């Protein structure tokens, strides 16, 4: 089993920044790609970004490219999401997830999920 715990969410004004963290515990020796998803009220869960085990491969939702940066520190078993230039449309619950699969954009590909952290961007 793998446990994921997100932190760092909160309320920020448009144009501001937040840094989310995802602490990974449990079977951390297994090689997982890590992803961030978000879900706004009344909407489906949406892929935001993902990162491979080494950190060299990253993928982003088009609307967050240039604003969000995913990174990982394998020594600390932690994944980060730096979010800059936040917009009201970024408001959602953000979830961290782990996968051994390759279709990183698909929620169904992920085996483990965190409980989520709320990000609210005011205009």
N, CA, C and O atoms as a DFTB+ gen file, in Angstrom:
492 C
 N C O
     1  1       0.829      -1.191       0.000
     2  2       0.000       0.000       0.000
     3  2       0.870       1.251       0.000
     4  3       1.994       1.261       0.504
     5  1       0.318       2.281      -0.573
     6  2       0.979       3.586      -0.631
     7  2       0.011       4.622      -0.082
     8  3      -1.170       4.627      -0.430
     9  1       0.509       5.482       0.761
    10  2      -0.301       6.570       1.298
    11  2       0.220       7.895       0.757
    12  3       1.425       8.144       0.717
    13  1      -0.714       8.729       0.347
    14  2      -0.373      10.050      -0.190
    15  2      -1.091      11.112       0.635
    16  3      -2.293      11.010       0.884
    17  1      -0.352      12.125       1.052
    18  2      -0.943      13.199       1.842
    19  2      -0.546      14.538       1.227
    20  3       0.630      14.901       1.185
    21  1      -1.568      15.266       0.748
    22  2      -1.321      16.585       0.161
    23  2      -1.362      17.679       1.227
    24  3      -2.014      17.544       2.263
    25  1      -0.661      18.743       0.945
    26  2      -0.699      19.930       1.817
    27  2      -0.352      21.151       0.987
    28  3       0.160      21.034      -0.127
    29  1      -0.634      22.327       1.539
    30  2      -0.237      23.551       0.878
    31  2      -1.349      24.329       0.206
    32  3      -1.122      25.425      -0.307
    33  1      -2.553      23.768       0.206
    34  2      -3.663      24.490      -0.405
    35  2      -4.069      25.696       0.430
    36  3      -3.587      25.887       1.546
    37  1      -4.957      26.499      -0.124
    38  2      -5.424      27.671       0.603
    39  2      -6.126      28.652      -0.302
    40  3      -6.470      28.341      -1.443
    41  1      -6.333      29.848       0.229
    42  2      -6.994      30.934      -0.497
    43  2      -5.942      31.938      -0.944
    44  3      -5.109      32.379      -0.152
    45  1      -5.990      32.290      -2.213
    46  2      -5.016      33.231      -2.765
    47  2      -5.716      34.124      -3.776
    48  3      -6.690      33.712      -4.407
    49  1      -5.228      35.327      -3.927
    50  2      -5.795      36.230      -4.931
    51  2      -5.274      35.876      -6.315
    52  3      -4.203      35.285      -6.453
    53  1      -6.027      36.236      -7.324
    54  2      -5.606      36.018      -8.707
    55  2      -4.239      36.657      -8.923
    56  3      -3.975      37.772      -8.473
    57  1      -3.380      35.922      -9.620
    58  2      -2.013      36.378      -9.834
    59  2      -1.037      35.891      -8.789
    60  3       0.176      36.024      -8.954
    61  1      -1.558      35.330      -7.717
    62  2      -0.715      34.838      -6.641
    63  2      -0.158      33.453      -6.923
    64  3      -0.319      32.907      -8.014
    65  1       0.504      32.896      -5.908
    66  2       1.163      31.601      -6.062
    67  2       0.916      30.726      -4.846
    68  3       0.710      31.217      -3.737
    69  1       0.942      29.434      -5.074
    70  2       0.878      28.429      -4.013
    71  2       1.802      27.289      -4.390
    72  3       2.059      27.043      -5.569
    73  1       2.299      26.597      -3.377
    74  2       3.099      25.401      -3.604
    75  2       2.459      24.241      -2.861
    76  3       2.376      24.240      -1.633
    77  1       2.011      23.262      -3.619
    78  2       1.429      22.067      -3.034
    79  2       2.514      21.012      -2.850
    80  3       3.446      20.910      -3.648
    81  1       2.374      20.243      -1.800
    82  2       3.280      19.125      -1.541
    83  2       2.473      17.852      -1.413
    84  3       1.317      17.873      -0.988
    85  1       3.090      16.742      -1.784
    86  2       2.470      15.430      -1.644
    87  2       3.499      14.499      -1.025
    88  3       4.485      14.137      -1.667
    89  1       3.270      14.118       0.212
    90  2       4.170      13.211       0.912
    91  2       3.747      11.780       0.648
    92  3       2.583      11.426       0.835
    93  1       4.690      10.954       0.214
    94  2       4.429       9.571      -0.140
    95  2       5.019       8.655       0.924
    96  3       6.184       8.798       1.293
    97  1       4.228       7.729       1.411
    98  2       4.729       6.758       2.384
    99  2       4.197       5.375       2.032
   100  3       3.289       5.234       1.213
   101  1       4.772       4.363       2.660
   102  2       4.364       2.990       2.378
   103  2       5.366       2.326       1.457
   104  3       6.568       2.344       1.720
   105  1       4.881       1.746       0.390
   106  2       5.730       0.985      -0.521
   107  2       6.439       1.935      -1.488
   108  3       6.211       1.896      -2.696
   109  1       7.294       2.779      -0.939
   110  2       7.919       3.814      -1.745
   111  2       9.057       3.284      -2.599
   112  3       9.569       4.010      -3.450
   113  1       9.469       2.030      -2.393
   114  2      10.543       1.490      -3.221
   115  2      10.042       1.138      -4.610
   116  3      10.841       0.945      -5.527
   117  1       8.748       1.054      -4.773
   118  2       8.191       0.763      -6.083
   119  2       8.243       2.030      -6.927
   120  3       7.999       3.129      -6.428
   121  1       8.557       1.871      -8.185
   122  2       8.717       3.017      -9.058
   123  2       7.377       3.539      -9.535
   124  3       6.700       2.906     -10.346
   125  1       7.003       4.697      -9.024
   126  2       5.737       5.287      -9.411
   127  2       5.960       6.591     -10.173
   128  3       6.789       7.413      -9.783
   129  1       5.226       6.769     -11.244
   130  2       5.050       8.104     -11.785
   131  2       4.002       8.791     -10.917
   132  3       3.120       8.138     -10.358
   133  1       4.106      10.099     -10.811
   134  2       3.208      10.847      -9.934
   135  2       2.457      11.891     -10.733
   136  3       3.002      12.517     -11.642
   137  1       1.208      12.065     -10.376
   138  2       0.396      13.048     -11.077
   139  2      -0.379      13.934     -10.123
   140  3      -0.609      13.586      -8.965
   141  1      -0.772      15.077     -10.634
   142  2      -1.701      15.976      -9.938
   143  2      -2.959      16.118     -10.790
   144  3      -2.884      16.361     -11.994
   145  1      -4.086      15.966     -10.162
   146  2      -5.376      16.166     -10.785
   147  2      -6.122      17.231      -9.984
   148  3      -5.735      17.570      -8.866
   149  1      -7.188      17.747     -10.570
   150  2      -8.029      18.689      -9.837
   151  2      -9.484      18.455     -10.202
   152  3      -9.811      17.961     -11.281
   153  1     -10.342      18.826      -9.267
   154  2     -11.774      18.671      -9.498
   155  2     -12.495      19.878      -8.924
   156  3     -12.437      20.146      -7.724
   157  1     -13.166      20.590      -9.795
   158  2     -13.980      21.733      -9.396
   159  2     -15.407      21.260      -9.161
   160  3     -15.800      20.220      -9.689
   161  1     -16.190      21.994      -8.384
   162  2     -17.575      21.586      -8.112
   163  2     -18.372      21.391      -9.390
   164  3     -18.388      22.263     -10.259
   165  1     -19.030      20.253      -9.504
   166  2     -19.860      19.977     -10.658
   167  2     -19.108      19.557     -11.902
   168  3     -19.710      19.387     -12.962
   169  1     -17.806      19.387     -11.790
   170  2     -16.999      19.010     -12.950
   171  2     -16.286      17.683     -12.698
   172  3     -16.142      17.241     -11.558
   173  1     -15.846      17.066     -13.782
   174  2     -15.098      15.824     -13.657
   175  2     -13.665      16.111     -13.208
   176  3     -13.146      17.217     -13.361
   177  1     -13.047      15.064     -12.646
   178  2     -11.657      15.200     -12.259
   179  2     -10.804      15.397     -13.514
   180  3     -10.994      14.711     -14.518
   181  1      -9.871      16.334     -13.444
   182  2      -9.110      16.768     -14.618
   183  2      -7.618      16.586     -14.384
   184  3      -7.103      16.938     -13.323
   185  1      -6.926      16.037     -15.373
   186  2      -5.480      15.919     -15.308
   187  2      -4.851      17.304     -15.333
   188  3      -5.261      18.169     -16.108
   189  1      -3.854      17.508     -14.480
   190  2      -3.131      18.782     -14.447
   191  2      -1.692      18.590     -14.917
   192  3      -1.224      19.292     -15.814
   193  1      -1.001      17.641     -14.309
   194  2       0.396      17.429     -14.639
   195  2       0.867      16.094     -14.093
   196  3       0.257      15.545     -13.175
   197  1       1.956      15.566     -14.658
   198  2       2.529      14.316     -14.177
   199  2       4.039      14.343     -14.369
   200  3       4.567      15.102     -15.182
   201  1       4.715      13.502     -13.607
   202  2       6.170      13.446     -13.660
   203  2       6.617      12.002     -13.534
   204  3       6.069      11.233     -12.744
   205  1       7.632      11.640     -14.331
   206  2       8.163      10.296     -14.264
   207  2       9.042      10.087     -13.046
   208  3       9.299      11.016     -12.281
   209  1       9.501       8.853     -12.878
   210  2      10.260       8.509     -11.680
   211  2      11.517       9.352     -11.536
   212  3      11.828       9.820     -10.441
   213  1      12.240       9.548     -12.631
   214  2      13.503      10.278     -12.557
   215  2      13.306      11.786     -12.469
   216  3      14.210      12.513     -12.058
   217  1      12.131      12.247     -12.853
   218  2      11.873      13.685     -12.886
   219  2      12.169      14.320     -14.218
   220  3      11.887      15.502     -14.415
   221  1      12.735      13.562     -15.143
   222  2      13.105      14.145     -16.445
   223  2      11.891      14.309     -17.357
   224  3      11.869      15.206     -18.200
   225  1      10.898      13.465     -17.200
   226  2       9.713      13.530     -18.051
   227  2       8.566      14.193     -17.304
   228  3       8.204      13.777     -16.203
   229  1       8.006      15.217     -17.908
   230  2       6.862      15.904     -17.317
   231  2       5.828      16.203     -18.388
   232  3       6.166      16.371     -19.560
   233  1       4.574      16.267     -17.983
   234  2       3.483      16.564     -18.896
   235  2       2.537      17.532     -18.195
   236  3       2.354      17.467     -16.980
   237  1       1.942      18.425     -18.973
   238  2       1.077      19.441     -18.397
   239  2      -0.197      19.619     -19.214
   240  3      -0.198      19.473     -20.436
   241  1      -1.267      19.935     -18.518
   242  2      -2.474      20.425     -19.150
   243  2      -2.116      21.734     -19.853
   244  3      -1.385      22.554     -19.297
   245  1      -2.620      21.932     -21.060
   246  2      -2.231      23.116     -21.831
   247  2      -2.484      24.416     -21.067
   248  3      -1.687      25.351     -21.147
   249  1      -3.572      24.471     -20.340
   250  2      -3.941      25.731     -19.685
   251  2      -3.044      26.083     -18.501
   252  3      -3.115      27.200     -17.989
   253  1      -2.205      25.150     -18.060
   254  2      -1.312      25.456     -16.938
   255  2       0.150      25.541     -17.361
   256  3       1.016      25.882     -16.555
   257  1       0.419      25.232     -18.618
   258  2       1.809      25.297     -19.102
   259  2       2.362      26.710     -18.930
   260  3       1.701      27.697     -19.253
   261  1       3.576      26.782     -18.419
   262  2       4.198      28.078     -18.188
   263  2       3.830      28.700     -16.859
   264  3       4.458      29.673     -16.442
   265  1       2.818      28.159     -16.179
   266  2       2.406      28.688     -14.883
   267  2       2.670      27.692     -13.753
   268  3       3.048      28.084     -12.649
   269  1       2.471      26.414     -14.035
   270  2       2.644      25.369     -13.025
   271  2       3.911      24.576     -13.314
   272  3       4.286      24.383     -14.470
   273  1       4.564      24.120     -12.253
   274  2       5.746      23.285     -12.390
   275  2       5.669      22.127     -11.411
   276  3       5.515      22.330     -10.207
   277  1       5.777      20.909     -11.933
   278  2       5.807      19.727     -11.078
   279  2       7.263      19.313     -10.872
   280  3       8.084      19.428     -11.781
   281  1       7.570      18.836      -9.682
   282  2       8.909      18.340      -9.388
   283  2       8.791      17.266      -8.319
   284  3       7.751      17.114      -7.678
   285  1       9.872      16.527      -8.141
   286  2       9.861      15.488      -7.113
   287  2      11.234      15.393      -6.473
   288  3      12.262      15.623      -7.111
   289  1      11.219      15.050      -5.201
   290  2      12.441      14.799      -4.451
   291  2      12.333      13.364      -3.948
   292  3      11.708      13.115      -2.918
   293  1      12.932      12.428      -4.659
   294  2      12.800      11.020      -4.316
   295  2      13.444      10.688      -2.970
   296  3      13.019       9.751      -2.294
   297  1      14.459      11.445      -2.581
   298  2      15.088      11.207      -1.273
   299  2      14.127      11.529      -0.139
   300  3      14.195      10.930       0.934
   301  1      13.233      12.478      -0.383
   302  2      12.236      12.870       0.631
   303  2      10.866      12.256       0.368
   304  3       9.919      12.497       1.117
   305  1      10.762      11.454      -0.705
   306  2       9.469      10.848      -1.070
   307  2       8.365      11.904      -1.134
   308  3       7.281      11.728      -0.577
   309  1       8.663      12.986      -1.815
   310  2       7.727      14.109      -1.892
   311  2       7.655      14.625      -3.318
   312  3       8.662      14.715      -4.020
   313  1       6.453      14.959      -3.724
   314  2       6.195      15.571      -5.028
   315  2       5.631      16.966      -4.779
   316  3       4.861      17.182      -3.844
   317  1       6.026      17.903      -5.628
   318  2       5.621      19.286      -5.449
   319  2       4.872      19.790      -6.684
   320  3       5.086      19.314      -7.799
   321  1       4.003      20.748      -6.460
   322  2       3.353      21.459      -7.557
   323  2       3.435      22.942      -7.240
   324  3       2.723      23.448      -6.373
   325  1       4.316      23.629      -7.956
   326  2       4.432      25.078      -7.822
   327  2       3.453      25.717      -8.785
   328  3       3.518      25.485      -9.992
   329  1       2.551      26.516      -8.256
   330  2       1.516      27.145      -9.072
   331  2       1.682      28.657      -8.996
   332  3       1.530      29.263      -7.935
   333  1       1.995      29.247     -10.133
   334  2       2.179      30.698     -10.225
   335  2       1.090      31.315     -11.106
   336  3       0.407      30.609     -11.849
   337  1       0.939      32.609     -11.017
   338  2      -0.040      33.333     -11.839
   339  2      -1.399      32.663     -11.778
   340  3      -2.030      32.433     -12.809
   341  1      -1.838      32.359     -10.602
   342  2      -3.097      31.635     -10.431
   343  2      -4.283      32.450     -10.909
   344  3      -4.309      33.676     -10.801
   345  1      -5.266      31.734     -11.440
   346  2      -6.484      32.334     -11.976
   347  2      -7.691      31.757     -11.237
   348  3      -7.609      30.662     -10.681
   349  1      -8.805      32.479     -11.227
   350  2     -10.008      31.926     -10.591
   351  2     -10.404      30.566     -11.155
   352  3     -10.962      29.739     -10.434
   353  1     -10.124      30.325     -12.428
   354  2     -10.436      29.038     -13.049
   355  2      -9.596      27.884     -12.525
   356  3      -9.893      26.724     -12.811
   357  1      -8.554      28.186     -11.764
   358  2      -7.742      27.140     -11.151
   359  2      -8.343      26.635      -9.834
   360  3      -7.838      25.683      -9.239
   361  1      -9.411      27.274      -9.393
   362  2     -10.050      26.873      -8.142
   363  2     -10.586      25.451      -8.232
   364  3     -11.371      25.133      -9.125
   365  1     -10.163      24.602      -7.312
   366  2     -10.553      23.193      -7.318
   367  2      -9.930      22.502      -6.106
   368  3      -9.106      23.072      -5.391
   369  1     -10.348      21.268      -5.904
   370  2      -9.621      20.397      -4.987
   371  2      -8.531      19.713      -5.803
   372  3      -8.804      19.137      -6.857
   373  1      -7.310      19.778      -5.316
   374  2      -6.167      19.209      -6.019
   375  2      -5.779      17.886      -5.352
   376  3      -5.629      17.795      -4.133
   377  1      -5.624      16.874      -6.196
   378  2      -5.306      15.533      -5.721
   379  2      -3.957      15.077      -6.262
   380  3      -3.634      15.300      -7.428
   381  1      -3.194      14.452      -5.419
   382  2      -1.963      13.797      -5.800
   383  2      -2.270      12.319      -6.026
   384  3      -3.106      11.741      -5.330
   385  1      -1.588      11.704      -7.006
   386  2      -1.855      10.298      -7.308
   387  2      -0.590       9.609      -7.797
   388  3       0.328      10.248      -8.311
   389  1      -0.562       8.297      -7.627
   390  2       0.612       7.501      -8.011
   391  2       0.193       6.387      -8.959
   392  3      -0.863       5.777      -8.796
   393  1       1.040       6.134      -9.954
   394  2       0.735       5.100     -10.940
   395  2       1.980       4.342     -11.359
   396  3       3.081       4.891     -11.381
   397  1       1.790       3.082     -11.689
   398  2       2.830       2.281     -12.332
   399  2       2.538       2.164     -13.830
   400  3       3.272       1.502     -14.564
   401  1       1.468       2.807     -14.269
   402  2       1.080       2.756     -15.659
   403  2       1.761       3.813     -16.501
   404  3       2.659       4.513     -16.034
   405  1       1.325       3.923     -17.752
   406  2       1.962       4.841     -18.696
   407  2       1.023       5.912     -19.246
   408  3       1.487       6.895     -19.824
   409  1      -0.265       5.744     -19.079
   410  2      -1.227       6.743     -19.569
   411  2      -1.457       7.769     -18.472
   412  3      -2.501       7.777     -17.820
   413  1      -0.500       8.606     -18.283
   414  2      -0.481       9.469     -17.112
   415  2      -1.619      10.480     -17.076
   416  3      -1.941      11.000     -16.007
   417  1      -2.237      10.771     -18.219
   418  2      -3.298      11.760     -18.282
   419  2      -4.638      11.197     -17.815
   420  3      -5.591      11.953     -17.625
   421  1      -4.721       9.897     -17.632
   422  2      -5.988       9.232     -17.330
   423  2      -6.120       8.934     -15.844
   424  3      -5.269       8.243     -15.284
   425  1      -7.175       9.440     -15.185
   426  2      -7.367       9.126     -13.767
   427  2      -7.443       7.627     -13.498
   428  3      -6.994       7.163     -12.450
   429  1      -8.007       6.867     -14.436
   430  2      -8.141       5.430     -14.257
   431  2      -6.823       4.683     -14.217
   432  3      -6.776       3.519     -13.818
   433  1      -5.751       5.346     -14.628
   434  2      -4.444       4.713     -14.660
   435  2      -3.766       4.708     -13.293
   436  3      -2.781       4.002     -13.077
   437  1      -4.309       5.507     -12.375
   438  2      -3.652       5.714     -11.087
   439  2      -4.166       4.754     -10.025
   440  3      -5.367       4.506      -9.913
   441  1      -3.232       4.223      -9.253
   442  2      -3.553       3.198      -8.268
   443  2      -3.830       3.785      -6.887
   444  3      -4.615       3.232      -6.116
   445  1      -3.190       4.892      -6.585
   446  2      -3.292       5.455      -5.239
   447  2      -3.571       6.954      -5.341
   448  3      -3.067       7.643      -6.227
   449  1      -4.395       7.438      -4.400
   450  2      -4.821       8.837      -4.392
   451  2      -4.712       9.406      -2.987
   452  3      -4.901       8.704      -1.994
   453  1      -4.404      10.690      -2.927
   454  2      -4.473      11.404      -1.662
   455  2      -5.892      11.879      -1.397
   456  3      -6.800      11.631      -2.190
   457  1      -6.073      12.563      -0.277
   458  2      -7.403      13.005       0.123
   459  2      -7.782      14.336      -0.500
   460  3      -8.946      14.735      -0.457
   461  1      -6.815      15.018      -1.073
   462  2      -7.064      16.287      -1.740
   463  2      -6.815      17.488      -0.846
   464  3      -6.905      17.412       0.380
   465  1      -6.496      18.605      -1.501
   466  2      -6.321      19.869      -0.789
   467  2      -6.996      20.969      -1.596
   468  3      -6.850      21.036      -2.817
   469  1      -7.733      21.826      -0.909
   470  2      -8.528      22.849      -1.589
   471  2      -7.653      24.032      -1.986
   472  3      -6.876      24.546      -1.181
   473  1      -7.793      24.449      -3.228
   474  2      -7.158      25.669      -3.721
   475  2      -8.272      26.597      -4.194
   476  3      -9.073      26.226      -5.051
   477  1      -8.318      27.785      -3.640
   478  2      -9.326      28.766      -4.009
   479  2      -8.627      30.052      -4.446
   480  3      -7.831      30.629      -3.705
   481  1      -8.944      30.484      -5.663
   482  2      -8.344      31.697      -6.210
   483  2      -9.437      32.744      -6.358
   484  3     -10.397      32.549      -7.104
   485  1      -9.291      33.836      -5.656
   486  2     -10.299      34.895      -5.703
   487  2      -9.920      35.927      -6.761
   488  3      -8.743      36.171      -7.029
   489  1     -10.956      36.526      -7.352
   490  2     -10.715      37.512      -8.419
   491  2     -10.569      38.919      -7.857
   492  3     -10.362      39.868      -8.613
